[in-house]
Amino acid sequence: MSNSSSITEFLLLAFADTRELQLLHFALFLAIYLAALLGNSLILTAVACDHRLHTPMYFFLLNLALLDLGCISTTLPKAMANSLWDTRAISYQGCAAKVFLIVFLFSAEYSLLTIMSYDRYVAICKPLHYGSLLGGRACAQMAGAAWGSGVLYALLHTANTFSLPLCQGNAVDQFFCEIPQILKLSCTNSYFREAGLLTFSSVLFLGCFASIVLSYLQIFRAVLRMPSEQGRHKAFSTCLPHLFVVFLFLSTGMFAYLKPPSLSSLSLDLVVAVLYSVVPPIFNPFIYSMRNKELKCAIRKVITWIFLKIDTFLLFLHK
């Protein structure tokens, strides 16, 4: 019976056995990764360069894009490399680092989504106090708290998970290192110790969720009372994308980490992991920009500027 002291590497889930399918998975992952990089990079550039977007809502959106870039860069590149080089191995230290980054980035993102719901609540329900409640310093402190709490939360879970004795081999049934899959390798009593910590964490997450729900209940009440149809449309266009992102992120993430072992299956775990780790970083830029005219205009300017620079560079090469 092995334990964690004798394990030097873990074996991640292989998507396919044949070389052709492995290369197909690599190409698919590469396309997804590049799409996420492009979408989030456009958000970052547009918000940073357009002075009209230097408001609390877009400041938090910039932080969300940074976290999304980190999230997908933590999970997909290793899966791409494994498919390309026909390997499954990841070092023990590398796996621990992946767990830390995943927990840090996703918990920070959840905290940030809670802050973004508060931002919408103040903007719609208390517009006269918006400048005083969400000034530049307050926004920086809230964003810093989200990132800082993510670091502390990740340290707690990573230290606890990798202090457990591992008795069930080193094969991880997931394409990245994930706490629930590593817990399956631990001894029974050790599993329940970490499961208890996850349950405690779920209480904190439910507190954030309750804050989001209460914020949106107040928002919807205020929006439905607006006499102007144009005002209602504008308010819903900024709130509904955020609500969809919260629902997708929270429902899949909590299901992945809090579902009982009896519900676990290889295909279900894989689908849920893709839904909470890969889908949000790809679709968040489109969801937030789809009905936001200011952001779409800023992104068009960035794209136009990029193409102009490319044309200038090509003309320079032809000279």
N, C-alpha and C positions, 0 to 999 in steps of 0.2 A: 504494500500500500504506500503510494507516494505522498509526500507532503510538500508544502511550498518551498522548503529549504532546498529540495532536490530539483525543483523545476527551474530551468534556465530560459525556457521559451514556451510560448503557447502556439497552438495551431488554430488559425481562424477558419471560418467556413469557406469551403470552395464552392463557387457557383456552378462550375461545370467540370467534367472530366476530360472532354475532348479539346484538342488545341483550337479548333475552329470556333467553338463556343466560348472558350476563354478569351480569344481575340475579339469576338463580338461583344462580350461583356466589357472588355477594356474600352472599345470604341464607344459603347453606350455610356459608360461612366465618364469618359472624357468629354463627350458632348454635354452631358448634364452638368459636369463641373465647370466647363467653359461658359455655359449659359448662366449659371449662378454667379460666376466671377464677373461676367459682363453686366448682368442686371444690377448687382449690388455696387459694382464700381461706378456705374452711371449714376446711381443714387448718391453715392459719396461725393462724386465730382460735382454733380448738379447742386447739391446742398452747400458744398464748400465754396463754390464759385459764384453763385447767384445771391446777391445781398438781400433780395426779396424773400429768400427762404431762410434767413437768419432769425428764426422764431423758435420758441420752445418746441412746438410740434415737430418741426423738421430737424431740430437738434437731437431729439430723441430718436427720430427716424434714422439719422446718421449713425447713432450708436447701435441701433438695431441692425443696420446693414453691416457694420463692423463685426458684430456678433455672429451674424449669418455667414459671413465669409470665414470666420474662425470655425464655426460648426461644421460646415461642409468640407473645409480643408483638413479637419481632424479625422473625418471618417472616410471620404472617398479616395484620396490619393493612395493610401495603403492598399485598399481593395483594387485599385487600378494597377498598382505595381505587382500585386500577387497574381492578377489575371495575366499580365503581360509576361512575367518571368516564371509563371507556373510554379508558384510556391505558396505555402500557407503560413509560414513561420513569422512570429513577431517575438522579440526578446521580452523577458520578464519586465525589465525596466521600461522598455518601450510600451508595453501593455499598461503598466501603471501610469505612465505619462499620458497615454491616450485617455484612460479613465478619468484622470484629474482634469484634463482639458475639456472632455465632454461634459462632465458634471459642472465644471466652472462655467462654461459657455452657455449651457442650457438653463442653469439656475439663474444666471445673470440675465439671460433673455426673458425669462419668466418674470423676474422682478421688474425689468424694464417695461414689459407689456402692462404690468400693473400700474406703473408710473404713467404710461401713456394714456391709460383709461382715466386716471386722475386729471391729466392735462386736458382731455376732452370734456370732462365734467366741469372743470373750472371755466373753460372757454365758452361753454354753452349755457351753463346754469349760473355762473357768476362772472359774466364778462367784464363788469366794472372793476373787479378785483384781480383780473388776470395778470396785469403787469406787476402788482405787488406780491401776489402769491407765487408767481412763476417768473421771477426775474432771472437774470443771467447767473447770479451766484447760487440761487436756489436750484436751478436746473443742473448746474455743475455738481452740486452736492448730492442731488438725487441720483444722477447718473453714476457718480463715484460710489454711492452707497450700493447701487445695483451690482457694479463690478466687484467691489470689495466683499460684499456678502457672498458672491459667487465663489471667490477665492477661498473664503473660510469654509463654506459648505463643501467645496471640492476637497479641501484638505481633510476634513472630518471623514468623509465617505471613503476617500482613497486610502487613508491610513487604516481605517477600520477594515476595509475589504481585503487589503493585502497583508493584514496581520493574521488573517484566518488560515488555519491549516487546510491544505488542499488534499483531498483523499480520492478524487475521482479522475485522475489523469490530467491532461493539459489541452484537450480539444475543446475549443470554444465554439458553440453552435451559433455564431453570428459573424458578419463580415467585418466587425470592429469589436474592440474590447468593451464589453458592456457589463455593468455590475450584476444584473440578474443572471447572466450566463456564467460569470465567474463564480457566483454563489452556488451554482449547480455542481461545481467541482469541489466545494468545501464539505466538511463533515456536517452532519445533521444539526448538532447543537450550535455550531458556528453559523449555519445558515439562519437559524432563528434569531441569533444575536444581531446580525445585520438587517434582517427583516424587521426587527423591532425598531431599529434606527430609521429605516425607510418609512415605517408607519408613523413615527414621530414627525418625520419630515413632511409627510402628507398632510398632517394637521396644519403645519405652517403654510404649505401650499394652498390648502383649502381656505386659510385666512386671506391670502392674496386673492383667491378666486372670489370669495365673498365680497371683497372690496371692489373687484371688477364688476360683479353683478349689481351691487348697490349703486355704483357710479352710473352704469348704463340704465338702470331703472329710472334714476333721476334725470338722465339725459333724455330718454324717450318721453318722459312726462313733459319736460320742458319743450321738446321739439314739437310734440303734438299740440301744444298750446300756441305755437307760433302762428300769427295770422297770415303771414306770407308763405305762399307755396314755394317760392324760390328759396326762402330762408330754410324751410324744412328740407328741401332737396339738398342744399349745400351742407346742412348739418348731418344728414344721413350719409352723404357721399364721403365724409371724413370719418364717420363712426363705424359704418357697417364693414368696411374692409378690415379695420382693426379687430372688430368682434369676431369675424371669420377666422383671422389669424390666431386669435386667442383660443377659440374653440378647437381648431385643428391641432395646434401645438399642445394644449393641455390634455385633451382627450386621449391622444395617441401616446404622449409621454407618460401620463399617469397609468394608462393601461399597461404599458411596457414594464414599468417599474413596480407596480403594485398588484398586478394580477396574481392570483394563487397559482402555485406550480401545477395544479391539476389542469389548468387551462392552457398550459404551454404546449406548443407544437412547433416544429421547425419552420413550416411554411407561414404560420400565423406570426411567429416572432419576427421573421424576416420582413413580412409585409408591414407590421407595426413599426419596426425600426426604420424602414424606408420612409414611412409616413411622417415620423417625427424628426428624423435627422437629415433627410434629403429633400423632401417636398417643400417645407417652409422656406429654406434659403433660395430655392428656385422661384417660387411663386410670390413671395413677399414683395419684391420690387414691382411685379405686374399688378398685384392686388392693390398696393398703395398708390400706384400711379395711374391706374386704369380710369378712375373717376375724379382725379385731381388735376385740374387744368393748369395750375401754377407749376406743379412738378413736371407734368408732361411738357410744358413749354420750356422749362429749364433743361430737361433731358434732350429735347430736340436741338437746343442751342449747343449742348455739349457734343452731340453726334455730328452736327454741322461743322463745328470747330475741328473735330477729329478728322473728318473727311477733307476739309480744307488743308490741314497739315499734311495729310497723306498725299493729296494732289501736289502740294508744293514740293514735297520730298521727291515724288516721282519725276516732276518736271526738272528738278535739280539733277537727278541721275541721268536724264536724257541729254542734258547739255554737254 
